Structure formats: C-alpha cells, structure tokens
Amino acid sequence: MRNCANPRYDTGNMTFSNSIRIIAVSLAFSVLIGGAAGGAVYWKLSQELDALRANLPASQRMEPEQGIYLPQTTEEERVINVVREASDAVVSIILTRDEPVFEQVFRDPFEEFFGEPSPFRVPELQQRGTERKEIGGGSGFLVSADGMIITNKHVVLADDVDYTVFTNDGRSFPAQILARDPVQDLAVLKIEGTSSFPFLRLGNSERLQIGQTVIAIGNALAEFRNTVSVGVISGLGRTITASDGQGFVETIEDVIQTDAAINKGNSGGPLLNLAGEVVGMNTATVLDAQNIGFAIPSDRAKRGLYQVRELGKIVYPFLGIQYALVTERLQEEENLPVDYGALIQEVVAGSAGAQAGLQKNDILLEFDGKKITQQNSLAKIIQRYDETKAKPTYSPGDTVSLKVLRNGKERALTVILGERKD
C-alpha cells in the first residue's frame, strides 16, 4: 500500500511502513543467526562423518562424487531432448522408377490411305523414352547400427521400384526389402552398404498408460522431413480397418490410439516416450477427424525384427479358427453361460485347430493357461513378445494347452500350432 501516512495504519508513534522495515530487519537478523548456527552444526557433523569414513575399510568407503548436478527438467525440455536425440535415426523412404514419357503429336489420319496429305490432323500421344520419377514415400526409423529400418508395409508394397533412404544429415542410400509382415502393417528394410548409423531403442509397449505423453516424428505430407508432433496415449487395444487410398486395405488389431498428429507421409515414423524409446510406429489417421491417429505397438516391431534376423522372414503361429470375442451383448444374444472367451464360428479344415479337435460353437476359454477376454484377445496372446526371453512368446510348431467349453462342460485339448500363410 502506497499511502503509509494513513492514520488507520498508525501504531503509537510508529507507522505501518516502519513496522515492515523492522520485520524485514528482524527476519534478516534471524537468518544470520540461523545460518551461523546451521553452519556450526554442519561443521560438527562433517567432522564426525570424516572421522567415521576414515575408520572404514577402503573397500567399504564411498567418496563423494564431484561435479554431479541433476537439475529438474520440465516436460518441454524432455521433449526437446528426445527430438534432438532421435531425429538422426528417423529417415525418409522414397520410391522411384522409370516412367514412360509421352508427348502429344498431330497426325494426318488420311495420308496413309490416299498417299497425299490432307488438311485434317488428330492428336495422339507418342512415347519419347522414360524418365526417373518419384512415385511415393514415407517415413521409417533405424533400429540397428548396420542399417536395419522399420516402416509400414503399405509404404513399401511395390516390387517394381527402387527404394532410397534419406537420412537426417542429407545422405542417401539404396535399400532393399527384407520382409513384409503378413499380419501387421509392418516391414523391415536394410540399407545397402557397411556404414554405421545412429538407431533408436525399442521400448516395452505393454507398459503404456492412457494419458502418457508421446512424440511422433515423421516425413509429414511426404514433404516436410522430421516433422514433430506431441500428444498423449488416447486409447489402447483398438481394432481398425485402414486403407492407403490405392486399394490396400487391412484390419489391424491391438493398436495404440494417440492425439499426436499423424499425416500422409508420416506413416512408418516412430512414436516415442519421454525416455526416447520407440513405443509405437505411426500407421494411420482418421480422415475428417481431428487428433485421432493410430500406431502399431513396438512389441510387434520387436517380434518382426527378431524373426527377420533369425529366419529371414516374419511368420505367425496359426490356430485355424474364426471366432468372436464374447461380450455382454453376444452373451445375451447367444445365451452363453460365460462372459469371456472366444466363440468359435468356423474351424478351417486341416488346420491345427481342427487336428486338435476344436469344433464350431465351442467357446475357447484359455490359451496356454491365459484367460481370453476383450482386453486380452486370442490374437493379442498369440502375437505377444516375451521381453524376458527377447523373442516371440509363441511360434509355429509350439505345443499349447487349450481350455474349451462345449455343451456346458469344460474340456482340455492340446494343439500344435501351425504357420499362417499370406
């Protein structure tokens, strides 16, 4: 308050402003006394600790480390650090091929019949050689120092093209397709040559939490290299049907939903957590909707990468059934005795499931002792990646126990998993 002469603030012969000064001086004096006392206590304790440390054996003695300072960082600073570290491992993938070049000419349609030119001319296109052209592109990210790259399958579907990888520092390298995932929208490429590259770590997508901050990096709109967007995990375990607008349509289960912007050309780029780990791969977005994007969990990428290294291809175990997960609605409609499991609608003839004795209208309750629910679907269980063993949990040829409900009675079956074909 500026008007300290106001008599309402007088206390005897001392004004309010003077009392403020006295309080401030008193506090300062107290701080000096407290500081002196604290210094004395610290000096005494320091002497005692030095004495105790001196009496310890050398093997048990821990000397204080010098020069270590761990400042608190804001989320903004963490995002900046992640982007700075990760950007060098994010690449652009460009597809090129020789396309015919045509030019328009005007031809006399009657000269060849009458042997003489006429005043009439009709336009037609004639090929004049070929020209190298870009026909598509997308994003990807390096996952090994020797140049292995993960991207979306729909980015690299074509076989009659050349693939060129552009790194963040402007270099370009030819690349070849090592494998395309038959189930997920995922593919693995390899840069040709022996250069050493920065790469990203694949995190554990099983630990993701709704609301967790994530960062998407990619070649947005196939033009703006290493564009960054930030958002959160909006949902987990989604099932989507995605199309690239050119005839490629695929249903993908158990994907991550995020509100981090994902655009055309952004496909195949990494979705990162604040530790700089890849937790997903940008895959799809909803047209005419704001901030609804989807990413394939990083555990699927780990699974594919492991198999490419070990087998040279990506394979999936195959049970050979068509099913519907039991929901509250399905339970009511079909009058089912349980509220979980997978209701078998069809068994593929000759498949692993048929050989194990599975039948139509069976309810598959458990797979290898794992309860089948809407949150833990059969597809999710079969495709799981074992973080402890660093390999897929299930592979073709594995023997697995099944628990089935048939005509109100539980049955135990055993199946030898087959291999899914494209």
Helices and strands as residue ranges (DSSP letters): G 7-9, H 16-55, G 58-60, H 75-86, G 87-89, E 90-107, H 111-114, E 122-142, E 148-151, G 153-155, E 162-166, E 172-180, E 187-191, G 205-207, E 213-220, E 224-243, E 249-258, E 270-272, E 278-285, E 293-297, H 298-311, E 317-318, E 321-325, H 328-334, E 342-347, H 352-356, E 363-367, E 370-371, H 378-382, E 385-386, E 391-392, E 399-406, E 409-416, E 418-419
